[in-house]
Amino acid sequence: MQITDILAKMGGLQSIARELDIDETQAASGAEALIPAILGGFKKQAQSQPTGLEGLGGLLGQLGGGGLFDQVLAAQPTDVSRGNNILGTIFGSKDVSRAVAQNAASQSGLDQTLLKKMLPMLAMLVTGYMAKQGSTATTASQRSPKGLASLLKGLLGGRGATTSNFAAMLDLNGDGNPLDDIIRMAGKTMRQP
């Protein structure tokens, strides 16, 4: 099952649609366009952690853990500052977030401003979901990072497993991770007059 389907089934996309006053189809299209970059950011974090996936599990907790998912589902408006904090951690700069939204807009046909509003909320949903699932999986395997490894591998999996072919379209150098290409594009955009 694709991550967008999981988030829809758990009510996450409906919450985003309600809060941004858009229909669920738009929320799903935005999620499919944005989530590959979010997952790519977490993959890069896992690779850069000195303790690997165990460190990523700790990072998910530091960022807000499973409670982030619940915040987006709550009836009151989502405090996106926590989502922006996640994006800062996984992307490194606002320029990368802007480049992600810009690329998602060109692929999905949705307005870039809308996608910028969706991005921190989706980051919260994905982080919260991974924290909840990773916590359940690691508890079941005596605090082994294998549970989180399996989850991240499943979410990133093959190109079809992430979301749509959007990840493949963004993965310009064919290394399976579109985030490095997005960061490179953001750097080029910043240098242009």
matplotlib code that plots the C-alpha trace (Angstrom):
import matplotlib.pyplot as plt

x = [0.0, 1.3, 2.0, -0.7, -3.2, -2.2, -2.4, -5.8, -7.1, -6.0, -7.7, -4.6, -5.4, -9.0, -7.7, -5.4, -8.3, -10.6, -8.0, -6.9, -10.4, -9.6, -11.1, -9.6, -8.5, -6.4, -5.0, -4.1, -2.5, -0.4, 0.6, 1.7, 3.8, 5.4, 5.9, 8.7, 10.9, 10.0, 10.8, 14.0, 14.9, 14.5, 16.5, 19.4, 19.0, 19.2, 22.3, 24.0, 23.2, 26.3, 24.1, 22.1, 18.4, 18.6, 19.6, 16.7, 14.3, 15.7, 15.4, 11.7, 11.1, 13.0, 10.9, 7.7, 7.1, 3.7, 2.0, 2.6, 0.2, -2.4, -1.9, -2.8, -5.9, -7.1, -10.1, -8.2, -5.9, -2.5, 0.5, 2.7, 5.8, 6.6, 6.3, 8.6, 11.1, 11.0, 11.5, 14.4, 16.0, 15.5, 16.0, 18.5, 17.0, 13.8, 15.2, 15.0, 11.4, 10.5, 12.2, 10.2, 7.0, 7.9, 8.7, 5.6, 3.5, 4.9, 4.2, 0.8, -0.7, -1.6, -0.8, 2.7, 1.3, -1.1, 1.7, 3.8, 1.0, 0.6, 4.3, 4.7, 1.5, 2.5, 5.9, 4.1, 1.9, 4.9, 7.1, 4.3, 3.3, 7.0, 7.4, 4.3, 5.1, 8.8, 8.0, 5.6, 8.0, 11.0, 9.1, 8.1, 11.7, 13.2, 14.3, 16.0, 16.3, 15.2, 11.6, 12.3, 14.6, 11.8, 9.3, 11.6, 12.5, 8.8, 8.0, 10.9, 10.9, 10.8, 9.9, 6.3, 6.2, 6.9, 3.9, 3.6, 6.1, 6.9, 9.9, 11.3, 10.7, 12.6, 15.4, 17.4, 20.6, 18.9, 20.3, 16.9, 16.8, 15.3, 16.3, 19.9, 18.7, 16.1, 18.9, 21.1, 18.2, 17.6, 21.2, 21.1, 17.9, 19.6, 22.6, 20.6, 20.2]
y = [0.0, 3.4, 6.0, 8.3, 5.6, 4.9, 8.5, 8.8, 5.7, 7.1, 10.4, 12.6, 13.7, 14.5, 16.7, 18.6, 19.0, 20.4, 22.7, 24.1, 24.2, 22.0, 18.7, 15.3, 14.7, 17.8, 16.8, 13.3, 14.8, 17.2, 14.4, 12.2, 15.1, 16.1, 12.9, 11.4, 14.4, 14.1, 10.4, 11.2, 13.7, 11.1, 8.6, 11.1, 11.6, 7.9, 7.7, 10.6, 9.4, 8.0, 5.2, 4.8, 3.9, 3.8, 7.5, 8.1, 6.6, 9.1, 11.9, 11.1, 11.3, 14.6, 16.1, 15.3, 11.6, 10.1, 13.1, 15.0, 12.8, 13.4, 17.2, 17.2, 15.1, 17.3, 19.5, 22.7, 24.3, 22.6, 24.5, 24.1, 25.5, 21.9, 20.8, 23.6, 22.4, 19.0, 20.4, 22.4, 19.3, 17.0, 19.6, 22.0, 25.2, 27.0, 27.2, 23.4, 23.4, 26.1, 24.0, 20.9, 22.9, 24.3, 20.9, 19.4, 22.2, 21.6, 17.8, 18.0, 21.1, 22.4, 25.9, 26.3, 28.4, 25.6, 23.0, 25.2, 25.2, 21.4, 20.6, 21.1, 19.4, 16.4, 16.4, 16.1, 13.3, 11.3, 11.9, 11.0, 7.9, 6.7, 7.4, 5.4, 2.5, 2.5, 2.5, -0.4, -2.3, -1.7, -2.7, -5.9, -6.7, -5.7, -2.2, -3.3, -0.7, -3.4, -2.4, 1.1, -0.1, -2.3, 0.6, 3.1, 0.6, -0.1, 3.5, 4.3, 0.9, 0.6, 3.7, 2.5, 1.9, 5.5, 7.2, 7.7, 8.1, 11.6, 10.3, 8.8, 12.0, 14.0, 11.5, 13.1, 11.1, 7.7, 7.0, 6.3, 9.5, 12.6, 14.8, 15.4, 16.5, 18.9, 20.3, 20.8, 22.6, 24.8, 25.8, 26.7, 28.8, 30.7, 31.5, 32.9, 36.7]
z = [0.0, -0.9, 1.9, 0.5, 0.7, 4.3, 5.3, 3.6, 5.4, 8.7, 8.1, 7.5, 4.0, 5.0, 7.8, 5.4, 2.9, 5.6, 7.0, 3.7, 2.3, -0.7, -1.8, -0.9, -4.5, -4.4, -1.0, -2.4, -5.5, -3.4, -1.1, -4.0, -5.3, -2.0, 0.0, -2.1, -1.2, 2.5, 2.5, 0.6, 3.3, 6.0, 4.0, 3.9, 7.6, 8.2, 6.1, 7.9, 11.5, 13.2, 14.6, 11.4, 11.8, 15.5, 15.4, 13.0, 15.6, 18.1, 15.7, 15.0, 18.8, 19.1, 16.2, 18.0, 17.6, 17.0, 18.5, 15.3, 13.4, 16.1, 15.9, 12.2, 12.9, 15.7, 15.2, 16.0, 13.3, 13.0, 14.4, 11.4, 13.2, 14.2, 10.5, 9.4, 12.0, 10.5, 7.0, 8.3, 9.8, 6.7, 3.9, 5.6, 4.2, 3.2, -0.3, -0.6, 0.7, -1.9, -4.7, -3.5, -3.7, -7.1, -8.6, -7.1, -8.6, -12.1, -11.8, -10.1, -11.6, -8.1, -7.0, -5.5, -2.6, -1.7, -1.8, 0.4, 3.0, 2.6, 3.0, 6.8, 7.5, 5.4, 7.1, 10.4, 9.2, 7.8, 10.8, 13.2, 11.2, 11.0, 14.8, 15.6, 13.3, 14.2, 17.9, 17.5, 15.3, 17.5, 20.7, 19.0, 18.0, 21.4, 20.5, 17.3, 14.6, 12.1, 12.6, 11.5, 8.7, 7.4, 7.6, 5.8, 3.2, 2.6, 2.3, 0.1, -1.6, -5.3, -7.2, -7.4, -3.6, -2.6, -4.2, -7.9, -10.6, -9.3, -7.4, -10.5, -12.4, -9.8, -9.5, -12.3, -11.7, -11.2, -7.7, -6.2, -4.1, -5.7, -2.7, -3.8, -7.2, -5.6, -3.4, -6.4, -8.3, -5.3, -5.2, -8.9, -8.3, -5.5, -7.6, -10.5, -10.5]

ax = plt.figure().add_subplot(projection="3d")
ax.plot(x, y, z, "-o")
ax.set_aspect("equal")
plt.show()
